[in-house]
Amino acid sequence: MSALPFTVALTGGIASGKSAASDRFAALGANVVDADLVARELVLPGSPALAEITATFGDGVIAADGSLDRRALRERVFDDDAARTRLNAILHPRIRATLRERAQATREGSYALLAIPLLAENIEQYRWVDRVLVVDVPREVQRARLIARDGITPELADAMLDAQATRAQRLAIADDVIENDGTLDALQRHVGALHERYLALAALKATSA
């Protein structure tokens, strides 16, 4: 297998602005691969992953049309660590393999940016990336955005935040950080500067390969 192109893993907590950042990297020409979208593809009707999920959790997590009932599955694993571990064992190896495969398809002169929400929780499985970029905001900003975006109660917002890695855990794995508690123009400037840096590092890796 040929060496991977320069690869950045982007992560951040819920409502931190990961998608806004990755969209801007994509607009600049990075090969952006979203782990959430990959996960959705992997559980389409007829897929091996969906068959394994059904065998593990039963028909109650399957909708009438044969697709995955995401809400039912979330409710099944949300407060059950053992169930969540079983689900992760089904999905995460497949997600990692697909991310690596799609990173490999990066065109010459660019770099791969993998958007991985649960990177901090699984960092040992991603030691093959070149850099980690964390989109960071204070918890109170996340909480306010989450309540406004999803129309949920403060209590549910807190539960969702508590279910993820902490801000400190994400920052501990970061090579680069975007502080995203400002304007979209500020985000664009941060992304633009990092894009230029990553292009330079990609070129350096390509010449040393």
N, C-alpha and C positions, 0 to 999 in steps of 0.2 A: 504494500500500500504506500502511495506517495505521501510525503509530509503534508500536514494540514496547512492551509494558508493562515496568515495571521488572524487570530480568532479572539474576539472579546465577548465575555459573558456579561450581559446587562441584567441587573436585578434591582429590586426595591420593594418596599412594603405596599400593601393594598392602598390605592388612591394616592400614591406618591407621584404619579405622572410617568410611569414606565412607558406606557403606550404612546404618549405624546412625544417622549424623547426618541423612542425607536422609530416612530413615523418620520421624524426629522432626519435621523440617520439614513433611513431608506431613501428619502427625497434627495439626499446628497450622493447616493450611489452605493452605499454599503449593502452587502448581501444580508438582509435582516431575516432571521428565522425565529418565529415565535413558538415557544414550547406549548403554550395553551392551544394554538391552532393545530400544532402537530398532534397533541393529545386528542383533539376532536376528530381528526382524520383517523387516528388509530382505532377508534371505537365505533366507526361506521358499521351499519348492519352488514353482517357477513364476515366481519373481521375476526381474526384469531383472538385479539384482545377482548372483544365484546363477548365472544363465546366463553372465554375464561372468567370474565366478570360474572356472567350469568351462572356458570357452574359454581362459582364461589359464593355469590350473594343471593341467588335465586331469581325467579321470574319477576319478583316484585320490583326490580330495578329496571325492567324493560317496559317501554311504552307500548300502547296498542298497535302502533305501526312498526314495531320491531326495533326501534331505535332506543338508545340508552335514555332512561328517565333520569336526567342529571339531578333534579331536585330530590327524587327518592334516594338516589345513591348518596348525595350529600348528607341527607338526614340519617342514612344508615351508618355512615362512618364518622360523623362530626364529633360525637362524644364517645367514640369507641376506638381507643388507640390500637387495639389488636386488628380491628376491621380495617382501619386506615393503613396499617402496616401491610396487610394482605393486598389491599388495592394498590399501594405504591409498588409492591413487588411485581405486580402485573404490568403496570404502566411505565414506571420509570426506566427500566432497562430498554424498553422499546423506544421511549422518547429520546434517551441519550443516543442510541444508535442512529436514529433518524436525524437528530441535530448534527451529529458528526458527519453523516453522509451528505447532508445539504450544505454544511460548511465547506466540504471538499469541492463542491461545485462552484465556489466563488471564482469570479472571473479574474484574470490576471490584472494586477494593478489596483485591486480593491482589497477588502477584508470582510470577514464574516462577523456579524454581531448577533449573538444568540440571546434572545429575551427569555429569561428563566426566572419566574417568580419565586420558586422554592430553592434557589441556589444555595443560600446560607444553610438550609437544612440538609443539603446533599453535596456540600462542597468537595468532599473527598472523592466523589465520583466524577468531578469535572476538573481535575488537576491538569488535564491536557489543554485547557484554554490558556492563552497567553496573558490576558489581563482580565480583571474583574472591575466593572463599572457599576457603582451603586447610585441610584437616584434617591436622594435623601430628603425627607421633610420631617419636622418635629411631629410627635405623636398627635398633639392637639390639632395640627393642620390635617393630618390623615383623618382623624375622627370627624372633624367638621366637614371635610370633603365627602367622606363616606356617607354621612347622614344626609347631606344635600343631594348627592348623586343618586343614591339608592332609595331614599325616602324611608329609612329604617330608624328604629329607636336608638337612642344613645347606648342603651344596654346591649343591644345586638351589635352595634358598632364596636363596643369594647370587647365583646366576646370574639368577634372576628379578628380584631387586632391581637388579642391575647393568644389566638390559635396559631399565629405566625411567629417566625423568628423575631427577636427584638431588634430595635434600631442598632443597639451596640453590637449585636452579633453580625448584622449586615456590614456595618462599618469596619468591623475587624477583618473582613476578608477583602476589603476594597483596595484596589490599586489607584483608582480614580473615583472622584465623587462629584456629582452634580447636585448642588443645593437648589432644590426646586420649589421654594416657597415664595418665589417672586412672579414676574410677569412671563408671558409666553415669549416676548422678545428676549428676555434674559435667558430663557431656556434655549432659544435658537442660537444665541451667541455662545453659550457653553458647548452646545452640540457641534457648532461649526469649528470651534477651536480644537475639540477632541478629534473631530473627523480629520483635520489636517495632521494631527499628531499620529493618529492610527494609520493614515496613508503612508507616512514616513516610516513608521515601524514595520508596516507590511512590506514596503520596498526593501528595508534592511533585512528582514527575515528571508525574503525571496532571493536576495543576492548571496546570503550565507548558507542557503540550503544545499 
